[in-house]
Amino acid sequence: MIPIPWITRRVSAPLLLGGLMALGISAGEVHLTVMDGSTRQLMPARIHLRDAAGKPQRAGASPFWHDHFVCDGRATLELPAGGYSFEMERGPEFAQAKGSFYAVENATTNITVTLNRIANLAAEGWWSGETHVHRATRNAELLMRAEDLNVAQFITWWNKSNPWTNAPLPTPLPVKFDGNRFYHHLAGEDERDGGALLYLGLSEPLDITSGERHFPSSLVFAKRARARGATWLDAEKPFWWDFPLWLAHDVADTVGIANNHMHRGGVLDSEAWGRPRDKAVYPGPQGNGRYTQDIYYRALNCGLRMPPSAGSASGVLPNPLGYNRAYVQVEGELTYEKWREGLKAGRSFVSNGPLLRCRANGEFSGQVFRSGPALEIRLEGKLDSRDPIAIVELVQNGQAERIRLPHRFTAHESGWFLVRAITDVTNTFRFASTAPWYVEIGGRPMKPGADSAQFFVDWSRERIAKLNSLTELNTAQKAELLQPWREAETFWAGKR
């Protein structure tokens, strides 16, 4: 693990101001230039520029969202006189640059900022991507370059909206550019009372426009997609009400534990229309993130093997594209198919900041270890981060233990383990987590944990009661909704 003081020193980035900081413009121009610190070449980046009152500034037609814009390495702005501050970033593999200047009327200023790498994960075979983008696809390539993102799923149809109904389907799918970047713009989202299920990698949209708030069940569309050959459905968050339903009926391939409730400047401190957390158990800005992971751990404790995913919902929530991302280990040349299958196989880690690359006994996550009475495991890893790291933990069968890498431990029973790193950022949950490794002692898979199974039994019963109480549904609709939930309850009860 990299010492924290070294990280702190490394992230300080040089700032060169053309002329003096006292120079600026009102009716004139400000020219911003972003350069790669090692090559001194222009580099696409994201810029958060604010005036003295904290108001975000735009740069002409450059793609803007919430509090930032992206550029290809150069941006021109007209600014009234006054003080300005900025932050420039390019995904988590580059240091952040901060600066300020004072704009003076009728003057021109040139600002050049260099961004330095803190890690190069592609050189190690790790490639970044995310599952949940709501930005305009016409800006996809610039957005991905500015965030140094390799794979992205653009949501272009959801609920009542399907722009492809009377339009030709986009080709090719996915779009490849820069040699190693891919975006797929036929991803879809069914987001209703039970939560959000993402449909990824389809060749054509699924018609879900008949869906109302409660009816039909999200399971109806999911099974329809499966029947048409869909191989990648993502449970966008594990606290959505329908999460136990999706697991029991085997329609979710990945689950978003680095999700859009965690964003760059804070956190959504509720579970929206999902199953609410107990804030006494999960308090504060980190509560939602820890609740998210604990639900995921309970699913793993029931013997399910599901890798994590990551999505930012940029274009709906405040996040930049790729703020929550997954890194997938790919052997040889990157392709969209290799990245997708690597994520589904769990050769990955998810993050919204720290860069955590680990091996257990030389194997990447997703590996199933089979052993006799016990298994000695050596964990090795690399960790880089712009933010100081508060703790690195081994999570084994749901129990967390503080460790330092490298680390040795012995598995005496079948189960799973993963490694996570949590930063000391206090206004959000900024972390990284590997996907799980699995252990089968004596050739036997994990025996489901009764407490975790009961957790989902109780959840299923709570959901059944809630649906049964709905006055806007008729008897037949309730019966159709409740049947798969009763099957889910039986599924979880069978794991106690």
C-alpha positions as CSV (number, residue, x, y, z in Angstrom):
1,M,0.0,0.0,0.0
2,I,1.4,3.4,-0.9
3,P,2.1,5.6,2.1
4,I,-0.5,8.3,2.4
5,P,1.9,11.3,2.7
6,W,3.5,10.3,-0.6
7,I,0.1,10.3,-2.3
8,T,-0.7,13.8,-0.9
9,R,2.5,15.2,-2.2
10,R,2.1,13.6,-5.6
11,V,-1.3,14.9,-6.4
12,S,-0.1,18.5,-6.2
13,A,0.0,19.6,-9.9
14,P,2.0,22.5,-11.4
15,L,0.0,25.5,-12.5
16,L,1.4,28.0,-15.1
17,L,-0.5,31.3,-15.6
18,G,0.0,33.2,-18.8
19,G,0.9,36.7,-17.6
20,L,0.1,37.4,-14.0
21,M,-2.8,36.1,-11.9
22,A,-4.0,39.7,-11.7
23,L,-4.7,39.7,-15.4
24,G,-8.1,38.6,-16.7
25,I,-11.0,39.7,-18.9
26,S,-14.5,41.1,-18.9
27,A,-15.4,41.6,-22.5
28,G,-12.2,39.7,-23.6
29,E,-11.3,36.1,-23.5
30,V,-9.8,33.5,-21.2
31,H,-7.9,30.7,-22.9
32,L,-7.6,27.5,-20.9
33,T,-5.1,24.9,-22.0
34,V,-4.7,21.4,-20.4
35,M,-1.5,19.4,-21.0
36,D,-0.3,16.0,-20.2
37,G,2.5,16.4,-17.6
38,S,4.7,13.8,-19.1
39,T,4.3,14.3,-22.9
40,R,3.5,18.1,-22.8
41,Q,0.8,17.4,-25.3
42,L,-2.8,18.7,-25.3
43,M,-5.0,16.4,-23.2
44,P,-8.9,16.3,-22.9
45,A,-10.1,17.0,-19.4
46,R,-12.9,18.0,-17.2
47,I,-13.0,21.5,-15.7
48,H,-14.9,22.8,-12.7
49,L,-14.7,26.6,-13.0
50,R,-16.6,28.9,-10.5
51,D,-16.9,32.6,-10.0
52,A,-16.5,34.2,-6.6
53,A,-20.1,33.3,-5.7
54,G,-19.5,29.7,-6.5
55,K,-21.5,29.7,-9.7
56,P,-20.3,27.2,-12.3
57,Q,-19.1,28.7,-15.6
58,R,-19.7,27.3,-19.1
59,A,-17.3,27.3,-22.0
60,G,-19.4,28.1,-25.1
61,A,-20.6,24.9,-26.8
62,S,-18.3,22.6,-24.7
63,P,-20.4,19.8,-23.2
64,F,-21.6,21.0,-19.8
65,W,-23.3,19.1,-16.9
66,H,-24.2,20.3,-13.4
67,D,-21.0,22.0,-12.4
68,H,-18.4,21.2,-15.0
69,F,-17.6,21.1,-18.7
70,V,-15.2,19.0,-20.7
71,C,-12.8,20.1,-23.5
72,D,-10.4,18.6,-25.9
73,G,-7.5,20.3,-24.2
74,R,-8.4,23.9,-25.0
75,A,-11.4,26.0,-24.0
76,T,-12.2,29.7,-24.5
77,L,-14.5,31.7,-22.2
78,E,-15.7,35.2,-21.9
79,L,-15.8,36.2,-18.2
80,P,-16.8,39.3,-16.3
81,A,-14.3,40.9,-14.0
82,G,-13.8,39.1,-10.8
83,G,-12.2,36.2,-9.0
84,Y,-12.4,32.6,-10.3
85,S,-11.3,29.3,-9.0
86,F,-11.0,26.0,-10.9
87,E,-10.4,22.3,-10.5
88,M,-9.3,20.2,-13.4
89,E,-9.4,16.4,-13.5
90,R,-9.2,13.5,-15.9
91,G,-10.6,10.4,-14.2
92,P,-8.9,8.9,-11.1
93,E,-5.6,8.0,-12.8
94,F,-4.5,11.7,-12.9
95,A,-3.8,14.1,-10.2
96,Q,-6.2,17.0,-9.7
97,A,-5.0,20.5,-10.5
98,K,-6.5,23.5,-8.6
99,G,-6.0,27.2,-9.2
100,S,-7.5,30.6,-9.2
101,F,-7.2,33.9,-11.1
102,Y,-8.7,37.4,-11.1
103,A,-10.3,38.6,-14.3
104,V,-9.7,42.2,-15.1
105,E,-11.8,44.1,-17.6
106,N,-10.6,44.4,-21.2
107,A,-7.7,42.0,-20.8
108,T,-6.8,38.6,-22.1
109,T,-5.4,35.8,-20.0
110,N,-3.9,32.4,-21.0
111,I,-3.9,29.7,-18.4
112,T,-2.0,26.4,-18.9
113,V,-2.5,23.5,-16.5
114,T,-0.6,20.3,-16.5
115,L,-2.2,17.0,-15.2
116,N,0.2,14.3,-14.0
117,R,-0.5,10.6,-13.9
118,I,-0.6,8.9,-10.6
119,A,-1.1,5.4,-12.2
120,N,-1.4,3.8,-15.6
121,L,-3.8,0.9,-15.2
122,A,-4.1,0.1,-18.9
123,A,-0.4,-0.6,-18.9
124,E,-1.2,-3.3,-16.3
125,G,-4.1,-4.7,-18.2
126,W,-6.8,-3.0,-16.3
127,W,-9.4,-1.2,-18.4
128,S,-12.1,1.2,-17.2
129,G,-15.8,1.4,-17.9
130,E,-19.2,2.1,-16.5
131,T,-22.8,0.9,-17.0
132,H,-25.0,3.9,-16.6
133,V,-24.7,7.1,-18.7
134,H,-27.5,9.5,-19.6
135,R,-25.5,12.0,-21.7
136,A,-26.0,12.8,-25.4
137,T,-24.3,10.2,-27.5
138,R,-23.1,12.9,-29.9
139,N,-20.7,13.9,-27.2
140,A,-19.7,10.4,-26.2
141,E,-16.2,10.4,-27.6
142,L,-15.1,13.7,-26.1
143,L,-16.7,12.8,-22.8
144,M,-14.9,9.5,-22.6
145,R,-11.6,11.0,-23.7
146,A,-11.9,13.7,-21.0
147,E,-12.5,11.1,-18.3
148,D,-10.0,8.5,-19.8
149,L,-12.8,6.0,-19.9
150,N,-12.6,2.9,-22.1
151,V,-16.1,1.4,-22.1
152,A,-19.5,3.1,-21.5
153,Q,-23.1,2.1,-21.7
154,F,-25.4,5.0,-22.9
155,I,-29.0,4.7,-21.8
156,T,-31.1,5.8,-24.7
157,W,-34.4,4.1,-23.9
158,W,-36.3,3.8,-20.6
159,N,-39.8,3.6,-19.2
160,K,-42.1,5.5,-21.6
161,S,-39.4,6.8,-23.8
162,N,-38.0,4.9,-26.8
163,P,-36.5,7.2,-29.5
164,W,-35.8,4.2,-31.7
165,T,-39.5,3.3,-32.3
166,N,-39.6,5.3,-35.5
167,A,-35.9,5.7,-36.2
168,P,-33.3,3.4,-37.7
169,L,-31.2,1.6,-35.1
170,P,-27.7,2.9,-34.6
171,T,-24.8,1.1,-36.3
172,P,-22.2,-0.2,-35.6
173,L,-22.8,-1.5,-32.1
174,P,-20.7,-0.8,-30.1
175,V,-18.8,2.2,-31.5
176,K,-15.1,1.8,-31.4
177,F,-12.7,4.8,-31.4
178,D,-9.2,5.7,-30.4
179,G,-8.3,2.0,-30.8
180,N,-9.3,1.1,-27.3
181,R,-12.5,2.9,-26.4
182,F,-16.0,1.6,-26.9
183,Y,-19.5,2.9,-26.3
184,H,-22.8,1.1,-26.7
185,H,-25.8,3.4,-27.2
186,L,-28.7,0.9,-27.1
187,A,-28.6,0.4,-23.3
188,G,-32.0,0.7,-21.6
189,E,-33.5,1.1,-18.1
190,D,-36.7,-0.1,-16.5
191,E,-37.0,2.2,-13.5
192,R,-40.2,2.0,-11.7
193,D,-41.6,1.3,-8.2
194,G,-39.4,-1.8,-7.7
195,G,-36.2,0.0,-8.7
196,A,-34.0,0.1,-11.8
197,L,-32.9,-2.8,-13.9
198,L,-30.4,-2.0,-16.7
199,Y,-30.5,-3.8,-20.0
200,L,-27.0,-3.8,-21.5
201,G,-25.4,-4.8,-24.8
202,L,-28.7,-5.5,-26.6
203,S,-28.9,-5.3,-30.4
204,E,-32.4,-3.7,-30.3
205,P,-34.5,-2.0,-27.6
206,L,-37.0,-4.0,-25.5
207,D,-40.4,-2.5,-25.5
208,I,-41.2,-1.6,-21.9
209,T,-43.4,1.4,-22.6
210,S,-46.5,-0.4,-21.4
211,G,-45.1,-0.4,-17.8
212,E,-46.9,1.6,-15.2
213,R,-45.6,2.5,-11.8
214,H,-46.4,-0.9,-10.1
215,F,-47.5,-3.1,-13.0
216,P,-46.4,-5.3,-14.5
217,S,-43.6,-6.6,-12.4
218,S,-40.1,-5.7,-13.5
219,L,-39.6,-9.5,-13.8
220,V,-42.0,-9.6,-16.8
221,F,-39.7,-7.5,-18.9
222,A,-36.5,-9.1,-17.6
223,K,-37.7,-12.6,-18.5
224,R,-38.8,-11.4,-21.9
225,A,-35.3,-10.0,-22.4
226,R,-33.8,-13.3,-21.3
227,A,-36.0,-15.2,-23.8
228,R,-34.7,-13.0,-26.5
229,G,-31.1,-13.9,-25.6
230,A,-30.1,-11.0,-23.3
231,T,-27.0,-12.0,-21.4
232,W,-26.3,-8.9,-19.4
233,L,-28.9,-7.4,-17.0
234,D,-27.6,-5.2,-14.2
235,A,-29.3,-4.6,-10.9
236,E,-28.5,-1.0,-10.7
237,K,-28.6,-0.9,-6.9
238,P,-29.0,-3.6,-4.3
239,F,-31.4,-1.7,-2.1
240,W,-34.1,-1.5,-4.7
241,W,-37.2,-3.2,-3.6
242,D,-37.0,-5.8,-6.4
243,F,-33.4,-6.8,-5.7
244,P,-34.3,-10.1,-3.9
245,L,-36.9,-10.8,-6.7
246,W,-34.3,-10.4,-9.4
247,L,-31.8,-12.7,-7.6
248,A,-34.4,-15.4,-6.8
249,H,-35.4,-15.6,-10.4
250,D,-31.9,-15.3,-11.8
251,V,-32.3,-12.3,-14.0
252,A,-29.5,-10.1,-12.8
253,D,-25.9,-10.7,-13.8
254,T,-24.1,-7.8,-12.0
255,V,-25.0,-5.4,-9.3
256,G,-24.1,-1.8,-8.9
257,I,-22.4,-1.3,-5.5
258,A,-20.6,1.8,-6.9
259,N,-23.7,3.6,-7.9
260,N,-25.0,7.1,-8.5
261,H,-26.2,7.7,-4.9
262,M,-22.5,8.3,-4.3
263,H,-21.4,11.4,-6.3
264,R,-18.4,13.6,-6.5
265,G,-19.6,16.3,-4.2
266,G,-21.7,14.4,-1.7
267,V,-24.3,11.6,-1.4
268,L,-28.0,11.1,-1.8
269,D,-28.8,10.5,1.9
270,S,-31.8,8.3,1.3
271,E,-32.7,5.1,-0.6
272,A,-35.2,7.0,-2.8
273,W,-38.0,4.5,-3.4
274,G,-35.9,1.6,-2.4
275,R,-35.9,-0.3,1.0
276,P,-34.8,2.4,3.5
277,R,-31.8,1.8,5.7
278,D,-31.8,2.1,9.5
279,K,-30.0,5.4,9.9
280,A,-29.0,4.5,13.5
281,V,-27.1,1.5,12.1
282,Y,-25.9,3.3,8.9
283,P,-25.6,7.0,9.8
284,G,-24.2,9.9,7.9
285,P,-22.8,10.4,4.4
286,Q,-21.2,7.0,4.4
287,G,-24.4,5.2,5.6
288,N,-26.0,4.6,2.2
289,G,-22.7,3.2,0.7
290,R,-22.1,0.9,3.6
291,Y,-25.8,-0.3,3.6
292,T,-25.4,-0.9,-0.2
293,Q,-22.3,-3.1,0.4
294,D,-23.8,-5.0,3.4
295,I,-26.9,-6.0,1.3
296,Y,-24.5,-7.3,-1.4
297,Y,-22.5,-9.2,1.2
298,R,-25.7,-10.9,2.4
299,A,-26.4,-12.1,-1.1
300,L,-22.9,-13.5,-1.3
301,N,-23.4,-15.1,2.1
302,C,-26.4,-17.0,0.6
303,G,-24.1,-18.7,-1.8
304,L,-24.9,-16.5,-4.8
305,R,-21.9,-15.5,-7.0
306,M,-22.5,-12.1,-8.5
307,P,-19.8,-9.6,-9.4
308,P,-20.2,-5.9,-8.7
309,S,-20.6,-3.2,-11.3
310,A,-20.4,0.6,-11.3
311,G,-22.5,3.4,-12.8
312,S,-22.7,7.2,-12.4
313,A,-26.0,8.3,-14.1
314,S,-24.2,11.3,-15.4
315,G,-26.9,13.4,-17.1
316,V,-29.4,12.8,-14.4
317,L,-27.5,13.0,-11.1
318,P,-24.6,15.4,-10.5
319,N,-21.8,13.0,-11.4
320,P,-19.3,13.4,-14.2
321,L,-19.3,10.5,-16.6
322,G,-17.2,7.6,-15.2
323,Y,-17.1,8.9,-11.6
324,N,-18.2,5.4,-10.5
325,R,-16.4,3.0,-12.7
326,A,-15.3,-0.6,-12.9
327,Y,-11.8,-1.7,-13.9
328,V,-11.6,-5.1,-15.7
329,Q,-8.5,-7.2,-16.1
330,V,-8.2,-8.1,-19.8
331,E,-5.5,-10.3,-21.3
332,G,-4.1,-9.0,-24.6
333,E,-5.9,-6.4,-26.8
334,L,-9.0,-4.8,-25.3
335,T,-12.3,-5.5,-27.0
336,Y,-15.8,-4.7,-25.9
337,E,-16.6,-8.4,-25.6
338,K,-13.5,-9.1,-23.4
339,W,-14.4,-6.2,-21.1
340,R,-18.0,-7.3,-20.7
341,E,-17.2,-10.9,-20.1
342,G,-14.4,-10.0,-17.7
343,L,-16.8,-7.9,-15.7
344,K,-19.4,-10.6,-15.6
345,A,-16.6,-13.1,-14.5
346,G,-15.6,-10.8,-11.7
347,R,-12.0,-10.1,-12.8
348,S,-12.5,-6.6,-11.7
349,F,-12.7,-3.9,-9.1
350,V,-15.1,-1.0,-8.7
351,S,-14.2,2.5,-7.6
352,N,-15.1,6.1,-7.3
353,G,-11.5,7.1,-6.5
354,P,-8.9,4.7,-5.2
355,L,-7.2,2.4,-7.7
356,L,-7.0,-1.0,-6.0
357,R,-5.4,-3.9,-7.9
358,C,-5.2,-7.2,-6.0
359,R,-4.3,-10.8,-6.5
360,A,-4.9,-13.7,-4.2
361,N,-2.3,-16.5,-4.5
362,G,-1.5,-14.9,-7.9
363,E,-5.0,-15.0,-9.2
364,F,-7.4,-12.2,-10.0
365,S,-10.8,-11.9,-8.3
366,G,-13.5,-14.2,-9.6
367,Q,-11.3,-17.2,-9.1
368,V,-12.7,-20.2,-7.3
369,F,-10.1,-21.9,-5.0
370,R,-10.7,-25.5,-4.2
371,S,-8.7,-27.0,-1.3
372,G,-8.6,-29.6,1.5
373,P,-9.1,-28.8,5.2
374,A,-7.8,-25.3,4.9
375,L,-6.4,-22.8,2.4
376,E,-3.5,-20.4,3.0
377,I,-4.0,-17.2,1.0
378,R,-1.6,-14.5,0.3
379,L,-3.0,-11.2,-0.8
380,E,-0.9,-8.8,-2.8
381,G,-1.9,-5.5,-4.3
382,K,-1.2,-2.0,-5.5
383,L,-3.1,1.1,-4.3
384,D,-3.0,4.6,-5.6
385,S,-5.4,7.4,-4.7
386,R,-5.8,11.1,-4.9
387,D,-7.4,11.0,-1.5
388,P,-5.8,9.8,1.7
389,I,-6.8,6.2,2.5
390,A,-8.5,5.8,5.9
391,I,-8.6,2.0,5.9
392,V,-7.9,-1.1,3.8
393,E,-10.0,-4.2,4.7
394,L,-10.3,-7.8,4.0
395,V,-14.0,-8.7,3.9
396,Q,-14.5,-12.4,4.5
397,N,-18.0,-13.9,4.5
398,G,-19.3,-10.5,5.4
399,Q,-16.8,-9.8,8.3
400,A,-14.4,-6.9,7.8
401,E,-10.8,-6.9,9.1
402,R,-8.3,-4.1,8.8
403,I,-5.2,-5.2,6.9
404,R,-2.1,-3.9,5.2
405,L,-1.0,-5.3,1.9
406,P,0.5,-7.8,1.4
407,H,-1.5,-9.9,3.8
408,R,-1.8,-13.6,4.7
409,F,-4.7,-15.4,6.1
410,T,-6.2,-18.9,6.3
411,A,-9.6,-19.9,5.0
412,H,-11.0,-22.7,7.2
413,E,-14.5,-22.8,5.6
414,S,-16.1,-22.4,2.2
415,G,-17.2,-18.9,1.3
416,W,-15.9,-15.7,-0.3
417,F,-13.6,-12.8,0.4
418,L,-12.7,-9.5,-1.2
419,V,-10.6,-6.4,-0.5
420,R,-11.9,-2.9,-0.1
421,A,-10.2,0.5,0.5
422,I,-12.1,3.5,2.0
423,T,-10.8,7.1,1.8
424,D,-11.0,9.6,4.6
425,V,-13.4,11.8,2.6
426,T,-16.3,12.6,4.9
427,N,-19.0,14.1,2.7
428,T,-19.5,11.0,0.6
429,F,-18.5,7.3,0.4
430,R,-15.4,7.2,-1.7
431,F,-14.0,3.7,-1.9
432,A,-12.7,0.8,-4.1
433,S,-13.7,-2.8,-3.8
434,T,-12.5,-5.9,-5.6
435,A,-14.9,-8.4,-6.8
436,P,-15.0,-11.6,-4.7
437,W,-12.8,-14.6,-4.8
438,Y,-14.5,-17.8,-3.8
439,V,-13.3,-20.7,-1.6
440,E,-14.5,-24.3,-1.6
441,I,-13.0,-26.2,1.3
442,G,-13.2,-30.0,0.8
443,G,-14.7,-29.4,-2.6
444,R,-18.0,-28.1,-1.2
445,P,-19.4,-24.7,-2.0
446,M,-20.5,-22.3,0.7
447,K,-23.4,-23.3,3.0
448,P,-25.8,-20.3,2.9
449,G,-25.9,-18.2,6.0
450,A,-29.2,-18.5,7.9
451,D,-29.2,-14.9,9.1
452,S,-28.6,-13.6,5.5
453,A,-31.3,-15.8,4.1
454,Q,-33.7,-14.6,6.8
455,F,-32.9,-11.0,5.9
456,F,-34.2,-11.6,2.4
457,V,-37.2,-13.7,3.6
458,D,-38.2,-10.7,5.8
459,W,-37.6,-8.3,2.8
460,S,-39.8,-10.5,0.6
461,R,-42.6,-10.6,3.2
462,E,-42.4,-6.8,3.6
463,R,-42.7,-6.3,-0.1
464,I,-45.6,-8.7,-0.4
465,A,-47.5,-6.8,2.3
466,K,-46.7,-3.5,0.6
467,L,-47.9,-4.7,-2.9
468,N,-51.0,-6.3,-1.3
469,S,-52.0,-3.0,0.2
470,L,-52.0,-1.0,-3.0
471,T,-55.5,0.3,-3.7
472,E,-54.7,1.3,-7.4
473,L,-54.4,-2.3,-8.4
474,N,-57.2,-4.8,-9.0
475,T,-57.3,-8.3,-7.7
476,A,-56.0,-9.9,-10.8
477,Q,-53.1,-7.5,-11.0
478,K,-52.1,-8.1,-7.4
479,A,-52.2,-11.8,-8.0
480,E,-49.9,-11.5,-10.9
481,L,-47.5,-9.3,-9.0
482,L,-47.5,-11.4,-5.8
483,Q,-46.9,-14.8,-7.4
484,P,-43.2,-14.3,-8.3
485,W,-42.7,-12.7,-4.9
486,R,-44.1,-15.7,-3.1
487,E,-41.7,-17.8,-5.2
488,A,-38.9,-15.5,-4.1
489,E,-39.9,-15.9,-0.5
490,T,-39.7,-19.7,-0.9
491,F,-36.3,-19.4,-2.6
492,W,-34.8,-17.5,0.2
493,A,-36.5,-19.6,2.9
494,G,-34.8,-22.6,1.3
495,K,-31.4,-21.2,2.1
496,R,-32.0,-20.9,5.8
